[in-house]
Amino acid sequence: MVGQIIILNGAPRSGKSSTVQAIQEHFDGVWMNLGVDVFEQATPPRCRPGIGLRPGGERPDLDGLVPELYAALYESIAAHSRLGLNVVADVGHHDAYSKPFDCLADCARRLVGLPVLFVGVRCPIGIIMQRRAATATARGYVTGSPDDPVPLPVRLWQEEVHRPGVCDLEVDTSLLTPAQCADAIRKRLRQHAEHPTAFEKLSAVSTTKPF
């Protein structure tokens, strides 16, 4: 039997990591966390934040590596699933680099034939700014100021991370606790999957791999 895969996609501070923790704590079985924070720790410091590189094309010296890093992550997710391990991965997919890479479609193709639930994690930008301010010292997050209450990098994350808007389920962490988000995901998993699923649709977007 293959393991279930859950991909949580959303902007930084939208509540993905807390939902991952709730899934690991409350779901039956073994759930491996292969998300962006875990992957960043394995990335050489000179290449960080790797797959966490924010929108805007501001680091063309780094963004050419992003497709390879995403491919490696998703091949690892596929390998874990094929060995019967469940995987939950929190990511921030976007294509606003110095040039388009079509990473999401390529990643979807790497999971063809495996059970994938693609979850959009949403949160109003005002609450995201509050969370950024609360953790700015420890995490180095970009925060607002009286002259610029919502800096451009934060706006770009909010605008770009949910394009093209294809997912199997959406949760709003301003309305639901992490445990409630996990429960909504559990209920969706118990339903019969609709075909094509989000990743099946995304895998058909392009037949050309980015590298």
Secondary structure by P-SEA (a helix, b strand, c coil): cbbbbbbbbbcccccaaaaaaaaaaccccbbbbbcaaaaaaaccccccccccccccccccccccaaaaaaaaaaaaaaaaaaacbbbbbbbbcccccccccaaaaaaaaaacccbbbbbbbbbcaaaaaaaaaacccccccccccccccccaaaaaaacccccccccccccccccccaaaaaaaaaaaaacccccccaaaaaaaccccccc
